[in-house]
């Protein structure tokens, strides 16, 4: 008996205290909302979720999200993930 799993991928960032969906095709004028429910716990309302079926599909989602990240540079964070 083989087990089957459903895997969903999302990608977001918190930048300037705003939650941004990195997989959404349109740029939101305002950030997404952090919510909590007794059924599913803490979640991000309206966050894009993609079903992935292989490592290649996961890598594709990661590359798409990476292109949409906010990137900034200051002397203080020259070595951080934002530079």
N, CA, C and O atoms as a MOPAC input file, in Angstrom:
PM7 MOZYME 1SCF
protein

 N      0.83900 1    -1.18600 1     0.00000 1
 C      0.00000 1     0.00000 1     0.00000 1
 C      0.88000 1     1.24400 1     0.00000 1
 O      1.64700 1     1.47800 1     0.93300 1
 N      0.75700 1     2.02700 1    -1.05100 1
 C      1.53100 1     3.26600 1    -1.17600 1
 C      0.71900 1     4.43400 1    -0.62600 1
 O     -0.44500 1     4.62500 1    -0.97600 1
 N      1.35500 1     5.20100 1     0.23400 1
 C      0.70300 1     6.39800 1     0.74700 1
 C      0.76500 1     7.49200 1    -0.30400 1
 O      1.73400 1     7.59000 1    -1.05600 1
 N     -0.27500 1     8.31100 1    -0.35100 1
 C     -0.29000 1     9.45400 1    -1.25700 1
 C     -0.35400 1    10.72000 1    -0.42900 1
 O     -1.02100 1    10.77100 1     0.60400 1
 N      0.34800 1    11.74400 1    -0.89600 1
 C      0.39500 1    13.01500 1    -0.18800 1
 C      0.08000 1    14.14300 1    -1.15400 1
 O      0.39200 1    14.07600 1    -2.34200 1
 N     -0.54600 1    15.18100 1    -0.61600 1
 C     -0.78100 1    16.40500 1    -1.37500 1
 C      0.16100 1    17.45300 1    -0.80300 1
 O      0.09800 1    17.77200 1     0.38500 1
 N      1.03600 1    17.98800 1    -1.64900 1
 C      2.00400 1    18.98200 1    -1.19700 1
 C      1.69000 1    20.31300 1    -1.87100 1
 O      1.58300 1    20.40100 1    -3.09400 1
 N      1.54900 1    21.32800 1    -1.05600 1
 C      1.30500 1    22.68900 1    -1.55500 1
 C      2.48200 1    23.57300 1    -1.16900 1
 O      3.05500 1    23.42700 1    -0.09000 1
 N      2.83400 1    24.48600 1    -2.06000 1
 C      3.94000 1    25.40400 1    -1.79600 1
 C      3.43000 1    26.84200 1    -1.85200 1
 O      2.63000 1    27.20500 1    -2.71400 1
 N      3.90600 1    27.63600 1    -0.92600 1
 C      3.65000 1    29.07900 1    -0.90200 1
 C      4.98300 1    29.75500 1    -0.66900 1
 O      5.93100 1    29.12900 1    -0.19500 1
 N      5.05700 1    31.02800 1    -1.00100 1
 C      6.30300 1    31.76300 1    -0.80800 1
 C      5.92600 1    33.20500 1    -0.48500 1
 O      5.24900 1    33.87000 1    -1.26900 1
 N      6.36800 1    33.67800 1     0.67200 1
 C      6.05900 1    35.05700 1     1.05300 1
 C      7.26100 1    35.66600 1     1.74200 1
 O      8.19300 1    34.96700 1     2.13800 1
 N      7.22400 1    36.97900 1     1.87900 1
 C      8.25100 1    37.68000 1     2.63700 1
 C      7.57800 1    38.72200 1     3.51000 1
 O      6.49000 1    39.21200 1     3.20800 1
 N      8.24400 1    39.04000 1     4.58300 1
 C      7.82200 1    40.15400 1     5.42700 1
 C      8.86400 1    41.23000 1     5.21600 1
 O     10.02600 1    41.06500 1     5.58900 1
 N      8.44600 1    42.33400 1     4.61700 1
 C      9.35300 1    43.41500 1     4.26400 1
 C      8.72600 1    44.72300 1     4.71600 1
 O      7.58400 1    45.02000 1     4.36700 1
 N      9.46300 1    45.50100 1     5.48700 1
 C      8.92500 1    46.74300 1     6.05800 1
 C      7.60800 1    46.49100 1     6.78300 1
 O      6.65300 1    47.25800 1     6.65900 1
 N      7.58000 1    45.40200 1     7.53800 1
 C      6.42200 1    45.02100 1     8.35000 1
 C      5.16500 1    44.72700 1     7.53100 1
 O      4.05300 1    44.80100 1     8.05400 1
 N      5.33600 1    44.39500 1     6.25100 1
 C      4.22700 1    44.04200 1     5.38200 1
 C      4.45600 1    42.64000 1     4.83400 1
 O      5.57200 1    42.29500 1     4.44600 1
 N      3.39400 1    41.82800 1     4.80100 1
 C      3.48400 1    40.47400 1     4.25200 1
 C      3.17500 1    40.54500 1     2.75900 1
 O      2.11400 1    41.01900 1     2.35100 1
 N      4.12500 1    40.06300 1     1.95000 1
 C      3.96300 1    40.09500 1     0.49200 1
 C      3.95700 1    38.67100 1    -0.06100 1
 O      4.79200 1    37.84900 1     0.31600 1
 N      3.01500 1    38.38700 1    -0.95300 1
 C      2.91700 1    37.10100 1    -1.64200 1
 C      3.87400 1    37.12000 1    -2.82700 1
 O      3.68000 1    37.88900 1    -3.76800 1
 N      4.89700 1    36.28600 1    -2.78900 1
 C      5.89900 1    36.29200 1    -3.85300 1
 C      5.49500 1    35.45400 1    -5.06200 1
 O      6.21000 1    35.44700 1    -6.06400 1
 N      4.38300 1    34.75500 1    -4.99400 1
 C      3.91300 1    33.96500 1    -6.13400 1
 C      2.73300 1    34.60200 1    -6.84600 1
 O      2.28500 1    34.09200 1    -7.87200 1
 N      2.22400 1    35.70400 1    -6.32300 1
 C      1.07900 1    36.37300 1    -6.92900 1
 C      1.51800 1    37.14400 1    -8.16200 1
 O      2.51200 1    37.86900 1    -8.11400 1
 N      0.78300 1    36.99700 1    -9.28100 1
 C      1.16100 1    37.71300 1   -10.50300 1
 C      0.98000 1    39.22900 1   -10.39600 1
 O      1.68900 1    39.98400 1   -11.06100 1
 N      0.04200 1    39.67400 1    -9.56900 1
 C     -0.15400 1    41.12300 1    -9.41500 1
 C      0.42700 1    41.60100 1    -8.08900 1
 O      0.35600 1    40.91400 1    -7.07000 1
 N      0.99100 1    42.77500 1    -8.13600 1
 C      1.53300 1    43.39600 1    -6.93000 1
 C      0.38800 1    44.01800 1    -6.15600 1
 O     -0.36200 1    44.83400 1    -6.69200 1
 N      0.25300 1    43.63700 1    -4.90700 1
 C     -0.80800 1    44.18200 1    -4.06600 1
 C     -0.41900 1    45.57400 1    -3.57800 1
 O      0.74100 1    45.82700 1    -3.25200 1
 N     -1.40200 1    46.47100 1    -3.53200 1
 C     -1.14700 1    47.82800 1    -3.04600 1
 C     -0.89800 1    47.82400 1    -1.54200 1
 O     -0.27400 1    48.73900 1    -1.00500 1
 N     -1.38800 1    46.79300 1    -0.87100 1
 C     -1.18800 1    46.67100 1     0.58100 1
 C     -0.82100 1    45.22700 1     0.88900 1
 O     -1.07700 1    44.33300 1     0.08200 1
 N     -0.23500 1    45.00300 1     2.02500 1
 C      0.20100 1    43.66700 1     2.41500 1
 C     -0.95700 1    42.74100 1     2.74800 1
 O     -2.09500 1    43.17800 1     2.92100 1
 N     -0.64600 1    41.46300 1     2.83200 1
 C     -1.63200 1    40.46300 1     3.20400 1
 C     -1.81700 1    40.45100 1     4.71700 1
 O     -0.99200 1    40.98000 1     5.46200 1
 N     -2.91400 1    39.84000 1     5.15700 1
 C     -3.23300 1    39.82600 1     6.58300 1
 C     -2.89200 1    38.48500 1     7.22100 1
 O     -3.15600 1    37.42600 1     6.65100 1
 N     -2.30600 1    38.54700 1     8.40100 1
 C     -2.05700 1    37.36700 1     9.21200 1
 C     -3.32300 1    37.08700 1    10.01400 1
 O     -3.82900 1    37.97200 1    10.70400 1
 N     -3.83900 1    35.86100 1     9.92700 1
 C     -5.09000 1    35.48600 1    10.58100 1
 C     -4.86900 1    34.26100 1    11.45900 1
 O     -3.83000 1    33.60600 1    11.37900 1
 N     -5.84800 1    33.96200 1    12.28800 1
 C     -5.79900 1    32.76700 1    13.11400 1
 C     -7.18900 1    32.15300 1    13.17300 1
 O     -8.18700 1    32.85700 1    13.32900 1
 N     -7.24200 1    30.83100 1    13.04600 1
 C     -8.51900 1    30.12600 1    13.17800 1
 C     -8.31300 1    28.90900 1    14.07100 1
 O     -7.21000 1    28.37100 1    14.16500 1
 N     -9.37800 1    28.48800 1    14.71700 1
 C     -9.27400 1    27.32200 1    15.60100 1
 C     -9.04000 1    26.04700 1    14.79700 1
 O     -8.47400 1    25.08900 1    15.32400 1
 N     -9.46300 1    26.01100 1    13.52400 1
 C     -9.29300 1    24.82700 1    12.67300 1
 C     -7.87600 1    24.69300 1    12.12000 1
 O     -7.26100 1    23.63200 1    12.22400 1
 N     -7.36500 1    25.76900 1    11.53400 1
 C     -6.08000 1    25.66000 1    10.83000 1
 C     -4.93200 1    26.40600 1    11.49500 1
 O     -3.81100 1    26.37400 1    10.98700 1
 N     -5.17200 1    27.06300 1    12.59300 1
 C     -4.10200 1    27.79600 1    13.27300 1
 C     -3.82200 1    29.12200 1    12.59800 1
 O     -4.72600 1    29.74300 1    12.04000 1
 N     -2.57800 1    29.55700 1    12.64600 1
 C     -2.17500 1    30.83600 1    12.05600 1
 C     -1.96400 1    30.64200 1    10.55100 1
 O     -1.35300 1    29.66400 1    10.12100 1
 N     -2.47900 1    31.58700 1     9.76100 1
 C     -2.31900 1    31.52300 1     8.31300 1
 C     -2.31500 1    32.92800 1     7.73200 1
 O     -2.63900 1    33.89400 1     8.42300 1
 N     -1.95000 1    33.03700 1     6.46900 1
 C     -1.93800 1    34.31500 1     5.76500 1
 C     -3.10600 1    34.31300 1     4.78700 1
 O     -3.15400 1    33.49900 1     3.86500 1
 N     -4.04400 1    35.22900 1     4.99500 1
 C     -5.24200 1    35.31000 1     4.16200 1
 C     -4.86700 1    35.64700 1     2.71800 1
 O     -4.07300 1    36.55400 1     2.46600 1
 N     -5.44700 1    34.90700 1     1.78100 1
 C     -5.27900 1    35.11600 1     0.32800 1
 C     -3.86200 1    34.81900 1    -0.18200 1
 O     -3.50000 1    35.28000 1    -1.26500 1
 N     -3.06500 1    34.07200 1     0.56000 1
 C     -1.72900 1    33.70300 1     0.09300 1
 C     -1.84900 1    32.65200 1    -1.00200 1
 O     -2.59100 1    31.68100 1    -0.85400 1
 N     -1.12600 1    32.84000 1    -2.09900 1
 C     -1.13500 1    31.88600 1    -3.20300 1
 C     -0.55500 1    30.55600 1    -2.74400 1
 O      0.47300 1    30.51300 1    -2.06800 1
 N     -1.22300 1    29.47600 1    -3.11600 1
 C     -0.77800 1    28.13300 1    -2.78000 1
 C     -0.78800 1    27.29800 1    -4.05600 1
 O     -1.79900 1    27.24900 1    -4.75800 1
 N      0.33300 1    26.64000 1    -4.36000 1
 C      0.47700 1    25.88100 1    -5.60000 1
 C      0.71500 1    24.41500 1    -5.25400 1
 O      1.54600 1    24.10300 1    -4.40100 1
 N     -0.02100 1    23.50900 1    -5.91900 1
 C      0.22100 1    22.07700 1    -5.73600 1
 C      1.47800 1    21.71200 1    -6.51600 1
 O      1.59300 1    22.02500 1    -7.70100 1
 N      2.41400 1    21.05100 1    -5.85100 1
 C      3.66300 1    20.62300 1    -6.49800 1
 C      3.76400 1    19.10600 1    -6.43600 1
 O      3.39600 1    18.48400 1    -5.43900 1
 N      4.27200 1    18.51800 1    -7.52500 1
 C      4.31500 1    17.05900 1    -7.62600 1
 C      5.71500 1    16.51000 1    -7.82400 1
 O      5.89500 1    15.29600 1    -7.92200 1
 N      6.71100 1    17.38600 1    -7.88300 1
 C      8.07500 1    16.90800 1    -8.09200 1
 C      9.06500 1    17.94200 1    -7.55200 1
 O      8.70300 1    19.08200 1    -7.26200 1
 N     10.29500 1    17.52300 1    -7.42900 1
 C     11.35000 1    18.43800 1    -6.99800 1
 C     11.50600 1    19.56400 1    -8.02000 1
 O     11.74300 1    20.71300 1    -7.64800 1
 N     11.37400 1    19.23900 1    -9.29200 1
 C     11.49200 1    20.25900 1   -10.34800 1
 C     10.40900 1    21.33100 1   -10.19300 1
 O     10.68600 1    22.51700 1   -10.37300 1
 N      9.18500 1    20.92700 1    -9.86200 1
 C      8.10800 1    21.89300 1    -9.66000 1
 C      8.35700 1    22.75100 1    -8.42300 1
 O      8.05900 1    23.94500 1    -8.42500 1
 N      8.89600 1    22.15200 1    -7.37700 1
 C      9.24300 1    22.92300 1    -6.17900 1
 C     10.32200 1    23.95200 1    -6.51700 1
 O     10.21900 1    25.11100 1    -6.11500 1
 N     11.33900 1    23.54100 1    -7.24300 1
 C     12.40100 1    24.46500 1    -7.64300 1
 C     11.85400 1    25.60300 1    -8.50700 1
 O     12.29900 1    26.74400 1    -8.38600 1
 N     10.89800 1    25.29600 1    -9.36900 1
 C     10.28500 1    26.32000 1   -10.21000 1
 C      9.55600 1    27.36800 1    -9.36000 1
 O      9.66100 1    28.56700 1    -9.61900 1
 N      8.82100 1    26.90700 1    -8.35000 1
 C      8.11700 1    27.81600 1    -7.44100 1
 C      9.13000 1    28.68400 1    -6.69500 1
 O      8.93200 1    29.89100 1    -6.55700 1
 N     10.20600 1    28.07800 1    -6.21900 1
 C     11.23400 1    28.84200 1    -5.49600 1
 C     11.88000 1    29.89900 1    -6.38200 1
 O     12.12300 1    31.01700 1    -5.92800 1
 N     12.16000 1    29.56500 1    -7.63300 1
 C     12.77500 1    30.52400 1    -8.55200 1
 C     11.81700 1    31.68000 1    -8.86500 1
 O     12.23700 1    32.83600 1    -8.92500 1
 N     10.54300 1    31.37000 1    -9.06300 1
 C      9.54700 1    32.42100 1    -9.32900 1
 C      9.45800 1    33.37300 1    -8.14300 1
 O      9.44800 1    34.59100 1    -8.32200 1
 N      9.39200 1    32.82400 1    -6.93600 1
 C      9.30800 1    33.65600 1    -5.74100 1
 C     10.56200 1    34.48600 1    -5.53600 1
 O     10.48800 1    35.65000 1    -5.14500 1
 N     11.70600 1    33.89000 1    -5.79900 1
 C     12.98200 1    34.59100 1    -5.61500 1
 C     13.05700 1    35.84300 1    -6.49800 1
 O     13.59100 1    36.87000 1    -6.08000 1
 N     12.52500 1    35.75300 1    -7.70900 1
 C     12.53200 1    36.90500 1    -8.62600 1
 C     11.68900 1    38.06200 1    -8.10600 1
 O     11.94000 1    39.21700 1    -8.44900 1
 N     10.69100 1    37.75700 1    -7.27900 1
 C      9.77400 1    38.78700 1    -6.78500 1
 C     10.15400 1    39.34700 1    -5.42100 1
 O      9.44500 1    40.19800 1    -4.88300 1
 N     11.26300 1    38.88000 1    -4.85900 1
 C     11.66400 1    39.37100 1    -3.53800 1
 C     12.08400 1    40.83300 1    -3.59600 1
 O     12.57200 1    41.31300 1    -4.61800 1
 N     11.88700 1    41.52800 1    -2.49000 1
 C     12.38400 1    42.89500 1    -2.36300 1
 C     13.87200 1    42.81400 1    -2.10000 1
 O     14.32400 1    42.00900 1    -1.28600 1
 N     14.62100 1    43.63500 1    -2.78000 1
 C     16.06700 1    43.63600 1    -2.59400 1
 C     16.50100 1    45.06000 1    -2.29900 1
 O     16.15500 1    45.98900 1    -3.02800 1
 N     17.24800 1    45.22100 1    -1.24300 1
 C     17.76500 1    46.53300 1    -0.89000 1
 C     19.18500 1    46.40300 1    -0.38400 1
 O     19.61200 1    45.30900 1    -0.01400 1
 N     19.92200 1    47.49400 1    -0.36200 1
 C     21.30400 1    47.46800 1     0.08700 1
 C     21.57500 1    48.65000 1     0.99100 1
 O     21.26100 1    49.79200 1     0.65600 1
 N     22.15100 1    48.36900 1     2.12300 1
 C     22.69400 1    49.41900 1     2.98300 1
 C     24.03200 1    48.92500 1     3.49600 1
 O     24.33300 1    47.73500 1     3.39400 1
 N     24.82800 1    49.80800 1     4.03800 1
 C     26.11400 1    49.39000 1     4.61100 1
 C     25.91400 1    48.42600 1     5.77800 1
 O     26.76500 1    47.57100 1     6.02700 1
 N     24.79500 1    48.55800 1     6.49500 1
 C     24.54300 1    47.71300 1     7.65800 1
 C     24.20500 1    46.27500 1     7.26000 1
 O     24.48500 1    45.34900 1     8.02100 1
 N     23.61400 1    46.07300 1     6.09500 1
 C     23.21400 1    44.71400 1     5.72800 1
 C     23.92300 1    44.20600 1     4.47200 1
 O     23.36000 1    43.39800 1     3.73300 1
 N     25.11100 1    44.65500 1     4.22900 1
 C     25.84300 1    44.27800 1     3.01200 1
 C     25.97100 1    42.77000 1     2.86300 1
 O     26.05300 1    42.26700 1     1.74200 1
 N     25.98900 1    42.04100 1     3.97300 1
 C     26.14400 1    40.59400 1     3.89800 1
 C     24.85900 1    39.83300 1     4.13200 1
 O     24.89200 1    38.61100 1     4.27700 1
 N     23.72200 1    40.51900 1     4.17300 1
 C     22.46300 1    39.83800 1     4.49900 1
 C     21.78000 1    39.31600 1     3.22900 1
 O     22.27200 1    39.51800 1     2.11900 1
 N     20.65900 1    38.65200 1     3.40900 1
 C     19.90000 1    38.09100 1     2.29200 1
 C     19.25600 1    39.17800 1     1.43400 1
 O     18.81000 1    38.88100 1     0.32500 1
 N     19.19200 1    40.38000 1     1.88800 1
 C     18.55900 1    41.47400 1     1.13400 1
 C     19.55200 1    42.19100 1     0.21700 1
 O     19.15300 1    43.06300 1    -0.55400 1
 N     20.80600 1    41.84700 1     0.28600 1
 C     21.78800 1    42.58500 1    -0.52900 1
 C     22.06600 1    41.89100 1    -1.82200 1
 O     22.86600 1    42.37500 1    -2.62300 1

